[in-house]
Amino acid sequence: MAEEDTAEKEVKEEKEEKPKKKKKVVRRRKSKKERENPATTAVRLAVESGQVDFGARTGLVSSMLGKAKGFVVADNTPKVIRDKVMDYAGKSDIPVVEFEGSSMELGSVCGRPFPVSVLSIYDEGTSNILKLAKK
């Protein structure tokens, strides 16, 4: 009997516990640095839904042949490569987006574990990346 009484008391104590207060979710504003750049979201969408190719060499070849619809160039791309891509893109009337970040950041936006200096876009998919480009 003593065991039944203690078991009943434990059950009652569990039921009588105070209900936990729900914590309020406080949403803070994102700082300027934390807000996502529209070019970043456009690049990510283009990689996920369209056809792209990574690398400076393939970018130069596709710009010479005029196959690409657009290019994304990282900030820290070497001047020689940047100038060649800009020159060939200008001659072929292909828009170029200058990505405000390093090649490592561009690689991580693309979902790749390596730096990407030039991103060639063959089909933008659901992205609006070509609207952000400078001709």
Protein Blocks (a to p, Z undefined) as FASTA:
>chain_A
ZZmmmmmmmmmmmmmpccddddddddddddfklpccfklmmmmmmmmmmccdedjklmmm
mmmnomagbdcddfklcfklmmmmmmmmmmnopacdddebdfklmmmmnopabdcfbdcd
fbgojafklmmpcZZ
